Amino acid sequence: MELISYTITTTKKSNAHRIYFVGDAHYGTKSFDVNLFNQTVDFIRADEQGHVILMGDMAECINYDDERFDPRCISQECLPHLADLGRFQVEKVTELLTPIANKIILLMDGNHEETLRTKHQIDFNWRLRDNLNDAGGEVKYGGDICGLRLKFVYVGKGNSRVIRTVKFLISHGYGAGRTKGNKIN
């Protein structure tokens, strides 16, 4: 488990900050709605006090030799890249998230990225984190479960002080896929 501290500075005590949890987008499937995803990114980009935690499974990350692979579910854009699907998908997800790279605090692993890493030696999230940091972000890597301490610091008139600390225990998801209710997911 990763333990991460992140500081957000504010010049007004009354500024409300918002945390957006974004995950399970599964870029690369036919059901991925690129227009809705782009609208969400635009909404977050316009929020001056918005911050993002990526919750994992940002891409499908299922290669053709994976028993879960179904070519009928793959988007037309991804079909020509089956031989290098994980690398193609990380570049496309990077493009989609670059407009909010500077707002992303944390990147969590999902089960799809983890399978890609352990079975195909492609560390999707490590590459995504590096790409987003190259695009102006300061993204931390949280693994599959993470303790996050957000510290809000007020800076004004020559002094600064912590005005609030919020602690999170974050995971991509434990339990739903292992219970009887997972069949309706």
Residue, then its C-alpha position, 0 to 999 in steps of 0.5 A: m500500500e502506498l502512502i502519499s501526501y499532497t499539498i494544495t495551496t490556496t490564497k483565499k480561505s473560502n475557496a472550495h476545492r473539488i476532487y473528481f474521481v475518474g475511472d473505469a473509462h475503458y478506452g478502446t471498447k466500442s462502449f467508450d463514449v469519447n464525446l462524453f469523456n471529452q466533455t468531462v475533461d473540458f468541465i474539469r479543465a474549466d474548474e479552477q479549484g478542481h483536482v483529479i484522482l484517476m481510479g484505474d481501468m482508464a483503458e481496456c488493456i486486454n490483448y488478443d491472447d487474453e482469454r477475456f479478449d473479444p474482437r467484437c468489443i474492440s473499437q474500430e480505432c484500436l483494431p489495426h493496433l492489436a499487435d501493440l494494443g497496450r502501448f497504443q492505448v496508453e498514448k491515446v489515453t494520454e492525449l485525452l487526459t493531457p488538457i487536465a494533466n496539471k490537475i491530476i493528483l493521483l493515478m491508481d491501478g485497475n485490474h485491467e492495467e494490472t493484468l497487462r503488466t503481469k501477463h504482458q510486461i507493459d506497465f500502462n500506468w507507469r507510462l501514463r504517469d510519466n506521459l502526464n508528468d511530461a505534459g505538465g502534471e505532478v501525478k503520483y502513483g498510488g498502486d492498487i490501494c493507497g492512503l492519501r493525505l491532502k493538505f490544504v494550505y492557506v498562503g496570504k500576507g506573508n504567512s502560511r498555515v494548514i487550514r484543513t487536512v483530508k485523509f482518503l483510503i483509495s482503491h480501484g475496487y475490492g469486493a464487487g467482482r467477487t460477490k454474487g452481485n458482480k454478474i449484474n455489473 
